[in-house]
């Protein structure tokens, strides 16, 4: 029931404002393969209408971008330093959260939030990546250690809602919240 309330933009219990989130699934089996190479592959997956999702993997890292010509946007070149994936252990499906406004009947996203699973030789972690989405540019803007920060999704929503529209994609992403539990 909560998902229906969120998708409809209705207030959910405990929130004083209407939620502006929709969720799409990234399932590589359902995506169009753009490139296959021993060092990495790339796919185009379904996102919101007019906003396909570009997924690339290489060097044990994942790159995600959205929008028209997503593979040419800055986000397609950004990833976390440690080895990472967007897929939980044993799965090839991930959930992408879209923060959006309505323009008539159209959904106009301004940010996405995606959980990355990071790994070094001795540690594993989870990082929420907040990405700016605009007709002109898409870029990562914030990293949140989801294991160290209390209520990391609340912080991710606040950053997306308050910062995404004005974030300059020429700047580097910032780390917010507490750190130290996840490789970043």
N, C-alpha and C positions, 0 to 999 in steps of 0.2 A: 504494500500500500504506500509506503514512503516513496518508492520510486515513482509511482503515479503522481504523487503530490509534487515531487521535484520536477518531473518532466512537464507538468502542467503549470509550473511557476507559482504554485500555491504555497502559502506558508506551511511549514512543518512544525511539529511540536518543538518548543525550545528555541525557535528562531523568530526574531522580531522583524524579519524582512523576507520578501518572497525569494525563493531560491531560483537561480538561473542556470541550472545544469541539465545537460543531457549526456548520455553515455553511449558510446559505440564500442564494439568489440573489434579488436585486431586479431584476426585468425588467419595466419599465413596460408592455410589451405584454401581459404575463400578469396585470396588476393591474387591479382595478376602479377606474375613474375616478370620483372623488367630486365633483370640481369642475373645470370648465374655464373659464378666464377669460384675456383677453389679458395680464393682469399676472402670471398664475401658475395653476398647476393643483395638484390633490391626488389621491392614489391610496391605496387600501388593498391591500397586497400580502400574500402568504402568508409567514408566519414559522414559529415553532415552534407546536405545538398550543396554542391558547388565547392566543397572543401575535401578533396580526396586526401588520404593519409599516405605519405611516402615513408616506407620502412627500409632501412639498409642495415646490413650486418657486415662487419669486417674487423679483423684483428681482435676478435672476442669482445666487440663493443657494438652497441646499437645506436642508430641515428634515426630521428623521427622529425618529419616536417609535414605541414599541412597547407592546403590551398592550391590555387592554380600554379603550375610549374613549381610544385613543392620541392622538387629535387634541386632547384636552382636558388632556393632561399637559404639564408644563413643557418637556420636550424638544421638543414640537411648535412651540415659540416660540424655541428656541435654534438658533443657527447661528454660523459663523465670520464675522468682520468683512469680510475680503476676498471678492470674488466667488468662488463655489465651486460644486462639483458633486461627486457621489459616483461619477460615471461617468468612467472613463478616456477619453482622447481617442478619438473614433470609435466609442464603444460606448454602449449604453443598458442595460448590465447591470453590477451591482455585487455584491460578496460581503459579506454581513454575518456576522460571527463572534459566536456566542453563547457566553458562559461560563455554566455551569449546574451545579446539583446534581441528584441523583436523589432523588425522594421516592416510594418504591415503584417503580411503572412510569412515573411522571410525570417529565418533565424540567421543572425549575423554574429558569429563568434568573435570574441576578442582575446580569449586565452584558452589554453588546454592545461590539464594537470595529469601527469602520468607517473606511475611508480616504477622506478628502476631498481633492479636488484644488483648490488655491487659485490665484488669479491676481490680479495687479495689472497696471498698464500695462507694467511692465518685468520682472516676475518671475513665475515659476510655482513651485508647491510641492506638498507632500503632507503632510497632517496626519492622524495617527491620533486619532480621537475615541473616548474611553472613556465609555460611558453607563451609569448605574445603572438597573437594572430591578427593580421590586418591585411587589407587588399594589397598593400605594397610590400610588406615584409613579415616574416615569421622568424622568431629567434627565442632561444632560451633566455629567461630573465632572472630566475631564482631557483636555488637548490635548498631543500629542507631535509635534514636528517630525520627521517620518520621514526627511527627507534629512540632518538635522544630527545626529541621535541614533543612535549605534551600536546595532544590534539593537533597533529600536524596538518590535517586536512582543513581545519578551521583557519589556520595561518595561511595555507595555500589559497583558500578562497579569498581571504582578505587582500593578499598580495595581488592576486589576479584582478579583483574588482577595483582596487584602489590605484594600481600602478600600471597595468598592462597597456591601457590606451596611450599613456604618455611616455612609456619606456622607449629609450633610444636604442635601437638594435646595433648601433655602433659601439655600445658599451658592453662590457663583459657581464655575465650573470653574477649575482651576488648570493652569498650563503646567508640564510636567515634562520633564526631559532637556535636551539642548542645543537652542539656538534660533539663528535667523539665516539659515537657508537657504531656508525657506518663509515666504511671507507668512502672518501669523497675526493 
